[in-house]
Amino acid sequence: MKKQLFMILVGAALASNSSGQPVDRNELRVGVGWQSTEMAAYEVALNTFSVLFLQERSRAYPRSNGIYVTYKRRSSRKFALGFASGLTFNKTEKGLFNSDWKTQVYDYAGAMVAVEPTFTYMENATVSLYAVTGLGGVFIFDRRNPATNEKRTPFVTLQLTPIGIRYGRKVGAFAELGYGYKGIVNFGISTKF
């Protein structure tokens, strides 16, 4: 009787710790973003202050497109912590750093590094729905005259992605809608291992 009770308890303990499907703990993503804003945190803070206290219109900063690499490590079925890095490129006629600059072609590049917690709403064997937030730093390089006048300006940046979808088992594709350093739309490929 003791042996049977012991086997039932061990079986119950093993069943409670296992899940219906294995969880791949690591994920690597490569994606491209459309309409990225490296200065997202600055833009949100400045526009919030301007609209609420100065009664002025909000100002949108020039948008760019970027390439991003993200590594995520899952701590549980619902949560993962990731690190993202990326490069963005932008040519615009308006200066990012000073509104009274002359209208001319400005050539910017941004290098970004951020920490990204991820919350998974729903997941099955091939599809997952999730949300991502990110906070990090970006260096924006003014490449108008690289030989003598390269300007490196650091900014705090953020990403808010309320909805993302990934399709695939080990190798898959993803698409995300949000605001920030990865853009309004971010999509690409990923692999779990």
SULVEN-V607680 format. One record per run of one state. SS is the DSSP state (H for helix, E for strand, - for the rest). FROM is the first residue (numbers start at 1). TO is the last residue. Records with the same first field share a line. If there is no record, write none. Layout:
SS: FROM-TO  FROM-TO
This chain:
-: 1-1  18-25  37-39  54-63  75-78  93-105  124-126  143-150  169-170  181-184  193-193
H: 2-17  40-53
E: 26-36  64-74  79-92  106-123  127-142  151-168  171-180  185-192
